[in-house]
């Protein structure tokens, strides 16, 4: 089939690589515009754009797929399908209608669970034991289209969002290729999503990643894993943001520690929660590189009973 691929971050690369080397005809890549990042505000290309240029493919970077020029270019190419992996932009109905077989999205959850921009992060924060990936045809609703295929993936106890997304991106690339092969062969028909089991996974921003240390330790640990590597779970220490992760939980035999209070021994740094203390493995102070928690604690000389700053409204 004639394909135009849409994707942006690293998670899109396994699928882009596989499709570029498949028996399908990859015509072009749509990705987000170049963006400025870092302290120097250097203009950077999306990972998908970098890879597409390496393949010698035409790259389109519209601010919106509503752009009439983009839609005209797409119509002229007349693709049979547009595979999508983490593109990061809504596809309007006029563009959805252009490819003969529609836009085929690879979504990193078992739909209808975790519809939205951050399915992997929300699955971890919620404590799910199983997740997966789904290929489905895009329609006007948010991740509501009919499903072509799924795969399942066990969530491991120490998985971060980065770990889990990496595994799903590679397994999902195979699922996407198999889906496109089935569509081309006429052997695959999508089925509607069930009406029950729907959950939403909106984007997690920096404010969402702030830790509430008055919660149970297990909930805090899940949020840390779900926000790693981005945007990074954090709290405040001496008036500056401090990112945390990974962490482990002490057992029920551990001496209790008030929420937010730090306890330092020769070998570890503990942080109090509503239940058992957390053992900090790594911390990332503002403006510095990540470091082992004991090294950080020795450097800042934590006083007995000193606390990180709790979110506003927390009872100390």
C-alpha positions in Angstrom: 0.0 0.0 0.0 1.0 3.6 -0.5 1.5 5.1 3.0 2.1 8.5 4.6 3.4 8.2 8.2 2.5 10.6 11.0 4.6 10.6 14.2 6.9 12.7 16.3 8.8 11.3 19.3 11.3 8.5 19.9 8.3 6.1 20.4 7.4 6.5 16.8 10.8 5.4 15.4 10.4 1.6 15.6 7.2 1.8 13.5 8.8 4.3 11.1 11.9 2.1 10.7 9.8 -1.1 10.1 7.4 0.5 7.6 10.3 2.2 5.7 11.9 -1.3 5.2 8.6 -3.1 4.5 7.0 -4.1 1.2 4.7 -1.0 1.5 5.5 2.2 -0.3 6.3 4.9 2.3 5.7 8.2 0.5 6.3 10.9 3.1 6.3 11.6 6.9 4.2 14.2 8.8 5.6 15.4 12.1 5.4 18.3 14.5 7.3 21.5 13.6 10.8 22.1 14.7 10.9 23.4 18.2 13.3 25.4 20.4 14.5 23.6 23.5 17.2 23.8 26.2 18.8 26.7 27.9 20.2 28.0 24.6 16.7 27.7 22.9 18.4 25.7 20.1 16.1 24.7 17.2 15.7 21.0 17.3 14.1 18.5 14.9 11.7 15.9 16.0 13.1 12.3 16.2 10.7 11.3 13.4 12.0 14.1 11.2 15.6 13.2 11.7 14.9 9.5 10.9 12.8 10.4 7.8 15.6 12.6 6.4 18.0 9.7 7.0 15.7 7.6 4.8 15.5 10.4 2.2 11.8 10.8 2.6 9.8 14.0 2.1 8.9 15.6 5.5 6.0 17.8 6.2 5.9 19.9 9.4 2.5 21.7 9.5 1.5 23.6 12.6 -1.9 21.9 12.1 -3.3 19.2 9.9 -6.1 21.7 9.2 -3.6 23.5 6.9 -5.2 23.5 3.4 -1.8 23.2 1.8 -1.0 20.0 3.7 -4.4 18.5 2.8 -3.8 19.4 -0.8 -0.4 17.7 -0.8 -1.8 14.7 0.9 -4.7 14.5 -1.6 -2.2 14.7 -4.5 -0.2 11.7 -3.1 -3.4 9.7 -2.7 -2.1 7.4 0.0 -4.0 4.2 0.7 -3.5 4.6 4.5 -1.8 6.9 6.9 -0.3 5.1 9.9 0.0 7.2 13.0 2.2 6.8 16.1 2.2 9.5 18.8 1.9 12.3 16.2 0.6 14.8 18.8 -1.9 16.7 16.7 -5.6 16.2 16.0 -6.6 15.0 12.5 -9.7 16.9 11.2 -12.5 15.1 9.4 -11.4 16.6 6.0 -8.0 15.0 6.3 -9.4 11.7 7.8 -11.3 11.2 4.5 -8.3 11.5 2.2 -6.7 8.0 2.5 -8.8 5.2 1.1 -8.4 3.1 4.3 -8.2 6.0 6.7 -5.6 6.9 9.3 -4.5 3.8 11.3 -3.4 4.7 14.8 -1.1 2.7 17.0 -2.2 3.5 20.6 -0.3 2.3 23.7 -3.1 0.9 25.7 -5.8 -1.8 25.4 -8.7 0.4 24.2 -11.1 1.6 25.4 -8.9 1.8 28.5 -6.8 4.9 28.7 -8.0 7.0 25.8 -5.8 10.1 25.4 -2.3 11.5 25.3 -0.7 9.7 28.2 -1.9 6.1 28.4 1.4 4.5 29.6 1.8 7.0 32.4 -1.8 6.6 33.6 -1.6 2.8 33.5 1.4 3.0 35.8 -0.1 5.6 38.2 -3.3 3.5 38.4 -1.4 0.4 39.3 -2.5 -1.7 36.3 -0.8 -5.1 36.0 -1.5 -5.6 32.3 -1.5 -3.1 29.5 -0.8 -3.3 25.7 -1.2 -1.7 22.4 -4.1 -1.3 19.9 -4.3 -0.5 16.3 -7.6 1.3 15.3 -9.0 3.6 12.6 -9.1 7.2 13.6 -12.4 9.0 13.7 -13.6 12.3 15.0 -13.9 11.1 18.7 -10.9 10.8 21.0 -9.5 7.3 20.4 -13.0 6.0 19.8 -12.5 4.3 16.4 -12.9 0.6 15.5 -10.1 -1.7 16.4 -8.0 -3.8 14.1 -5.8 -5.6 16.5 -4.3 -5.7 20.0 -1.3 -7.0 22.0 -0.8 -7.3 25.7 2.2 -6.5 27.8 2.8 -7.2 31.5 3.8 -4.2 33.6 6.8 -5.1 35.6 7.2 -4.0 39.3 10.0 -1.5 38.5 8.8 -0.3 35.2 9.0 3.5 34.5 6.9 5.1 31.8 10.1 5.2 29.7 10.7 1.5 30.2 7.2 0.4 29.3 6.8 2.8 26.4 10.0 1.5 24.8 8.8 -2.1 25.0 5.4 -1.2 23.6 6.9 0.9 20.8 8.8 -2.1 19.4 6.0 -4.7 19.9 3.5 -2.1 18.6 5.5 -1.5 15.5 5.0 -5.2 14.6 1.3 -5.0 15.3 1.0 -1.9 13.1 2.8 -3.6 10.2 0.6 -6.7 10.6 -2.5 -4.5 10.6 -1.5 -2.7 7.4 -0.6 -6.1 5.8 -4.1 -7.4 6.7 -5.8 -4.3 5.4 -3.8 -4.6 2.1 -4.8 -8.3 1.8 -8.4 -7.6 2.6 -8.4 -10.0 5.5 -8.8 -7.6 8.4 -12.0 -5.9 9.4 -12.1 -3.5 12.4 -14.6 -4.1 15.2 -16.2 -1.3 17.3 -14.8 -0.7 20.8 -16.9 -2.0 23.7 -19.1 0.6 25.5 -17.8 -0.3 28.9 -14.3 -0.2 30.4 -13.6 3.4 29.1 -11.0 5.4 31.0 -9.2 8.6 30.0 -5.5 9.5 30.0 -5.0 13.2 29.6 -1.6 14.7 29.2 0.4 14.8 32.5 2.0 18.2 33.0 4.6 19.4 35.5 1.9 20.4 38.0 0.4 16.9 37.9 3.9 15.4 38.6 4.2 17.2 42.0 4.1 14.5 44.8 1.6 14.6 47.6 3.6 13.0 50.4 0.5 12.7 52.6 -0.6 9.8 50.3 0.3 6.2 50.9 3.8 5.1 49.8 2.5 2.8 47.1 0.6 5.6 45.4 3.6 7.9 45.5 5.9 5.3 44.1 3.5 4.6 41.2 3.3 8.3 40.4 7.1 8.6 40.4 7.4 5.7 38.0 4.6 7.0 35.8 6.3 10.5 35.6 9.7 9.1 34.8 11.5 10.2 32.6 9.0 13.1 31.8 7.9 15.4 33.2 9.7 14.0 36.3 8.1 13.6 39.7 9.1 16.3 42.1 8.7 18.0 45.4 10.2 21.2 46.9 13.3 21.2 49.1 14.6 24.5 50.7 12.6 26.5 48.2 13.8 24.7 45.0 12.3 21.9 42.9 13.8 18.5 43.6 13.0 15.6 41.3 12.8 12.1 42.8 13.1 8.7 41.3 13.4 5.8 41.4 12.4 4.9 45.0 11.7 1.7 46.9 9.3 1.1 49.8 10.4 0.1 53.3 8.6 -2.8 54.9 6.0 -2.5 57.6 8.8 -3.1 60.2 10.4 0.2 59.4 10.1 3.0 62.0 7.4 5.4 61.0 8.3 8.8 59.5 5.9 11.8 59.2 4.9 12.7 55.7 7.6 14.7 54.0 10.2 14.2 56.7 13.7 13.1 55.7 15.8 10.5 57.6 19.4 10.0 56.7 21.6 7.1 57.6 25.1 6.1 56.3 23.7 4.1 53.5 20.3 5.5 52.6 17.9 8.4 52.6 14.3 7.9 53.6 11.3 10.0 53.0 8.1 9.9 55.1 4.6 9.2 53.6 1.2 8.4 55.0 2.3 4.8 55.4 5.8 3.4 55.2 8.9 5.5 54.3 10.3 5.6 50.8 13.9 5.0 50.2 15.3 7.5 47.7 17.6 6.0 45.1 18.3 9.0 43.0 17.5 12.7 43.2 17.8 15.5 40.6 18.4 18.9 42.2 17.5 22.0 40.1 20.3 23.0 37.8 22.4 19.9 38.6 22.8 16.4 37.2 20.9 13.4 38.8 22.9 11.9 41.7 22.6 9.1 44.3 20.4 10.2 47.2 23.1 9.5 49.8 25.6 11.7 47.9 23.0 14.5 47.7 22.2 14.2 51.4 25.8 14.5 52.4 26.3 17.5 50.2 23.2 19.5 51.5 23.7 18.4 55.2 20.1 17.5 56.0 19.2 18.5 59.6 17.4 16.0 61.9 13.7 16.3 61.3 14.0 18.4 58.2 11.2 18.0 55.6 10.6 18.6 52.0 7.9 21.1 51.3 4.4 19.6 51.1 1.8 20.8 48.6 -0.4 23.7 49.8 -3.3 22.5 52.1 -1.4 19.5 53.4 -1.7 19.0 57.1 1.8 18.8 58.6 
